[in-house]
Amino acid sequence: MLEDDAALALHALGWILSDEPRAERLLGLTGLAPDELRASLGERATLAAILAFLTAHENDLVACADALQVPPANIAAAAQRLEGTHA
């Protein structure tokens, strides 16, 4: 399941980065520079942060879920699993 969650996070990141203001907000909130983000994409904490970014902004969560054709609840559940807060 975590592999699916990681794939979802990477697809979500692609959606986030498609909009410059949203991408800048992600970088600002995570404190990561673009190179650091790229270098840490294999880390569970980074993937969790990407999905947590979406779950903290309902409009983005719904829009991303729509674009990826998944229920918003799937993104939220994946975020929790990657954070280790849900079985």
Backbone as JSON, one array per atom type, in Angstrom:
{
  "sequence": "MLEDDAALALHALGWILSDEPRAERLLGLTGLAPDELRASLGERATLAAILAFLTAHENDLVACADALQVPPANIAAAAQRLEGTHA",
  "N": [[0.83, -1.2, 0.0], [2.0, 1.24, 0.69], [3.64, 1.76, -1.47], [1.78, 2.42, -3.44], [0.78, 4.7, -2.21], [3.04, 6.33, -2.29], [3.32, 6.63, -5.05], [0.95, 8.01, -5.58], [1.48, 10.37, -4.18], [3.6, 11.38, -5.71], [2.32, 11.82, -8.16], [0.51, 13.74, -7.28], [2.31, 15.74, -6.6], [3.22, 16.47, -9.13], [0.88, 17.67, -10.06], [0.68, 19.8, -8.23], [2.99, 21.26, -8.87], [2.34, 22.21, -11.33], [1.26, 24.68, -11.19], [2.51, 27.77, -10.6], [2.24, 29.66, -8.32], [1.09, 27.92, -6.42], [3.05, 25.95, -6.26], [5.15, 27.46, -5.22], [4.04, 28.04, -2.74], [3.99, 25.48, -1.61], [6.77, 24.97, -1.42], [7.47, 27.04, 0.31], [6.01, 26.39, 2.64], [7.02, 23.87, 3.28], [9.65, 24.42, 3.57], [11.6, 23.58, 1.91], [14.07, 23.82, -0.64], [13.93, 23.89, -4.25], [15.89, 22.02, -5.28], [16.39, 20.49, -3.0], [13.9, 19.36, -2.56], [13.64, 17.79, -4.88], [15.79, 16.01, -4.44], [14.9, 14.64, -2.23], [12.72, 13.09, -2.86], [12.44, 10.35, -2.64], [12.03, 9.88, -0.01], [10.0, 9.0, 2.67], [8.96, 10.92, 4.46], [8.99, 13.29, 2.99], [7.2, 12.69, 0.93], [4.92, 12.36, 2.45], [4.65, 14.97, 3.4], [4.01, 16.32, 1.05], [1.43, 15.34, 0.46], [0.16, 16.08, 2.83], [0.26, 18.81, 2.6], [-1.69, 19.2, 0.66], [-3.97, 18.23, 2.02], [-4.29, 20.15, 3.92], [-5.34, 22.27, 2.63], [-8.31, 22.61, 1.51], [-9.53, 23.35, -0.98], [-7.44, 22.96, -2.82], [-7.0, 20.25, -2.35], [-9.41, 19.05, -3.25], [-9.41, 19.88, -5.93], [-7.04, 18.71, -6.88], [-7.57, 15.99, -6.41], [-9.69, 15.69, -8.15], [-8.36, 16.17, -10.61], [-6.59, 14.01, -10.61], [-8.34, 11.98, -10.58], [-9.24, 10.59, -8.28], [-10.83, 9.87, -5.15], [-10.99, 12.54, -2.74], [-10.68, 11.62, -0.12], [-9.02, 9.43, -0.41], [-6.54, 10.59, -0.87], [-6.14, 11.89, 1.55], [-6.08, 9.67, 3.29], [-3.82, 8.34, 2.33], [-1.88, 10.21, 2.97], [-1.95, 10.06, 5.77], [-1.1, 7.4, 6.16], [1.51, 7.51, 5.12], [2.59, 9.32, 6.89], [2.57, 7.75, 9.06], [0.51, 7.69, 10.83], [-1.73, 6.23, 10.61], [-3.1, 3.02, 10.17]],
  "CA": [[0.0, 0.0, 0.0], [2.84, 2.42, 0.74], [4.11, 2.05, -2.83], [0.68, 3.13, -4.07], [0.73, 6.03, -1.59], [4.17, 7.09, -2.82], [2.98, 6.98, -6.43], [-0.07, 9.04, -5.5], [2.16, 11.6, -3.77], [4.37, 11.89, -6.85], [1.34, 12.37, -9.11], [0.01, 14.97, -6.67], [3.36, 16.75, -6.74], [3.15, 16.96, -10.51], [-0.25, 18.6, -10.14], [1.04, 20.99, -7.45], [4.02, 22.02, -9.58], [1.8, 22.76, -12.58], [0.81, 26.04, -10.9], [3.65, 28.38, -9.91], [1.96, 30.13, -6.96], [0.87, 26.76, -5.55], [4.37, 25.33, -6.08], [5.9, 28.33, -4.29], [3.45, 27.86, -1.4], [4.5, 24.19, -1.11], [8.17, 25.14, -1.02], [7.5, 27.92, 1.49], [5.5, 25.69, 3.82], [7.89, 22.74, 3.65], [10.99, 24.92, 3.83], [12.54, 22.93, 0.99], [14.43, 24.45, -1.9], [13.61, 22.95, -5.33], [16.87, 20.93, -5.35], [16.18, 19.63, -1.83], [12.68, 18.62, -2.82], [13.98, 16.77, -5.88], [16.69, 15.03, -3.84], [14.25, 13.9, -1.14], [11.46, 12.48, -3.31], [12.37, 8.96, -2.23], [11.85, 9.82, 1.43], [8.6, 8.92, 3.11], [8.55, 12.18, 5.1], [8.73, 14.28, 1.93], [5.96, 12.3, 0.27], [3.85, 12.67, 3.41], [4.5, 16.43, 3.43], [3.32, 16.71, -0.18], [0.01, 15.05, 0.62], [-0.33, 16.89, 3.95], [0.07, 20.15, 2.02], [-3.01, 19.2, 0.02], [-5.06, 18.03, 2.98], [-4.42, 21.38, 4.69], [-6.0, 23.27, 1.77], [-9.4, 21.83, 0.93], [-9.74, 23.65, -2.4], [-6.39, 22.26, -3.56], [-7.24, 18.81, -2.2], [-10.51, 18.67, -4.13], [-8.99, 20.1, -7.32], [-6.03, 17.69, -7.19], [-8.28, 14.71, -6.47], [-10.43, 15.74, -9.41], [-7.4, 16.03, -11.7], [-6.01, 12.66, -10.57], [-9.47, 11.06, -10.64], [-9.32, 9.79, -7.06], [-11.57, 10.58, -4.1], [-10.14, 13.29, -1.81], [-10.41, 10.78, 1.06], [-7.86, 8.56, -0.71], [-5.33, 11.4, -0.67], [-6.0, 12.09, 3.0], [-5.68, 8.4, 3.91], [-2.43, 8.09, 1.94], [-1.06, 11.12, 3.78], [-1.87, 9.49, 7.12], [-0.26, 6.19, 6.14], [2.9, 7.92, 4.93], [3.01, 9.96, 8.14], [2.61, 6.73, 10.09], [-0.53, 7.96, 11.84], [-2.91, 5.41, 10.31], [-2.68, 1.67, 9.74]],
  "C": [[0.87, 1.26, 0.0], [3.41, 2.77, -0.63], [3.04, 2.81, -3.6], [0.58, 4.56, -3.53], [1.85, 6.91, -2.13], [3.89, 7.52, -4.26], [1.94, 8.09, -6.46], [0.56, 10.38, -5.14], [2.94, 12.21, -4.92], [3.44, 12.47, -7.92], [0.78, 13.7, -8.58], [1.05, 16.09, -6.78], [3.37, 17.32, -8.15], [2.03, 17.96, -10.68], [0.09, 19.9, -9.41], [1.99, 21.88, -8.26], [3.53, 22.61, -10.89], [1.31, 24.2, -12.41], [1.88, 26.73, -10.05], [3.33, 28.91, -8.52], [1.75, 28.97, -5.97], [2.19, 26.07, -5.26], [5.2, 26.15, -5.09], [5.37, 28.2, -2.88], [3.92, 26.54, -0.79], [5.93, 24.35, -0.62], [8.28, 26.0, 0.24], [7.06, 27.2, 2.75], [6.37, 24.52, 4.24], [9.29, 23.2, 4.01], [12.05, 24.31, 2.92], [12.83, 23.82, -0.21], [14.12, 23.44, -3.0], [14.59, 21.77, -5.42], [16.71, 19.96, -4.19], [14.94, 18.77, -2.02], [12.97, 17.47, -3.79], [14.8, 15.65, -5.26], [15.99, 14.15, -2.8], [12.96, 13.19, -1.57], [11.33, 11.0, -2.96], [12.12, 8.78, -0.75], [10.37, 9.89, 1.8], [8.11, 10.25, 3.71], [8.23, 13.25, 4.06], [7.42, 13.96, 1.23], [4.76, 12.6, 1.17], [3.58, 14.18, 3.44], [3.76, 16.94, 2.19], [1.82, 16.5, -0.03], [-0.6, 15.86, 1.77], [-0.58, 18.32, 3.5], [-1.32, 20.23, 1.38], [-4.14, 19.09, 1.03], [-5.28, 19.28, 3.84], [-5.15, 22.48, 3.91], [-7.1, 22.56, 0.98], [-9.62, 22.1, -0.56], [-8.71, 22.93, -3.26], [-6.61, 20.75, -3.51], [-8.31, 18.34, -3.19], [-10.09, 18.8, -5.59], [-7.97, 19.04, -7.75], [-6.7, 16.33, -7.33], [-9.06, 14.6, -7.78], [-9.49, 15.47, -10.59], [-6.82, 14.62, -11.78], [-7.08, 11.57, -10.62], [-9.45, 10.05, -9.48], [-10.16, 10.56, -6.05], [-10.61, 11.34, -3.18], [-9.77, 12.47, -0.57], [-9.23, 9.85, 0.83], [-6.55, 9.31, -0.5], [-5.08, 11.59, 0.82], [-5.53, 10.82, 3.69], [-4.23, 8.07, 3.56], [-1.48, 8.97, 2.75], [-0.87, 10.55, 5.18], [-0.98, 8.26, 7.16], [1.21, 6.57, 5.99], [3.46, 8.6, 6.18], [3.14, 8.94, 9.27], [1.56, 6.91, 11.15], [-1.78, 7.14, 11.6], [-2.42, 4.06, 9.79], [-2.94, 1.44, 8.27]]
}
